[in-house]
C-alpha cells in the first residue's frame, strides 16, 4: 500500500522563488544585453534613438503642430508672410524626411534582425544539447529497466528514442518536404 508523503520542501532562493540556475541564466542574459549595448557604435545609437523618437506620439504631435502652422501661414490665415504658397517646399521637406526616416528604421531593423538571428542560433544549440542529453537519459533508463526486467523496457519505440537526432538529416527532410509541397501547388 503506497504511503502518502508530503512533497519535499525546498528553500526559496529568492523572494520570487526562482531557482539558482534560473537566476544565474537571467543574470547572464542581462549582462550580455548590457555588453551588446556598450558595444554599439555611435551611428547605431543615433539611428535607434531617431527611430524610437519617430515611432512616438511626440513625433506625431510635433508634426501636427509644424505642418499645421506651415499650412496656416501659407494659406494666409496668420499675419505672417507666406513663404510656400504652393506647398512645394513642404512636399519636398516631407519627402526628404521620409527618405531619412525609412533609412534609420531599416538600420534599426537590420540590427534587431542580427540580434534575433543570434538568439535563434542560441535556441537551436540549446535545443540540440537538450535533445542529446534526453537521448542519453532514455538510453540509460532503458538499459536499467531492461536489466531490472521491467516489461515496458522492450517497447520498440525506446530504441528509436535512444538514437541521436542528426540535425542535417532533419533539415534535409524539411527542405525535401517543402519542395514537394511547392511542386504539388505548382503542378
Secondary structure, 3 states (H helix, E strand, C coil): CCCCCCCCCCCCCCCCCCCHHHHHHHHHHHHHHHHHHHHCCHHHHHHHHHHHHHCCHHHHHHHHHHHHHHHHHHCCCCCCCCCCCCCHHHHHHHHHHHHHHHHHHHHHHHHHHHHHHHHHHHHHHHHHHHHHHHHHHHHHHHHHHHHHCCHHHHCHHHHHHCCCCCHHHHHHHHHHHHHHHHHHHHC
